[in-house]
Amino acid sequence: MLSKNKKFKIIKIMRNNSKIDLETLKKLGKLSRLPITEKKSNKLMQDLNQIIGFIEQLNEVDTNSVKPLSSVTGHDLPIRDDKVNDGGINEDVLENAPEMKSGYFVVPKVIE
């Protein structure tokens, strides 16, 4: 169970000023493998900074008196047997990989 006093922080890949600059946007684009054009970069930076500002507002909300919950309905989820199943479609899934090696996805290093 989660502690009431524990605050969750967003992992920051940005500098301390919590603003996404052009360099950070290019890095995000490279890591996410999304093409970010110069034409759309200003609008995207503005949108992402707006989202970060909203999240910073949410971090300021006092939630000490709010009980942690896993569902707003109060219903329990049905229990099922936990059976290991690989789906048998490895090759089909790996066809979508930009790069693969020995039957696994190859991804760029994210943590520096």
HELIX and SHEET records of a PDB file:
HELIX    1   1 LEU A   22  SER A   32  1                                  11    
HELIX    2   2 GLU A   38  ASN A   59  1                                  22    
HELIX    3   3 ASN A   90  LEU A   94  1                                   5    
SHEET    1   A 2 MET A 100  LYS A 101  0                                        
SHEET    2   A 2 TYR A 104  PHE A 105 -1                                        
END                                                                             
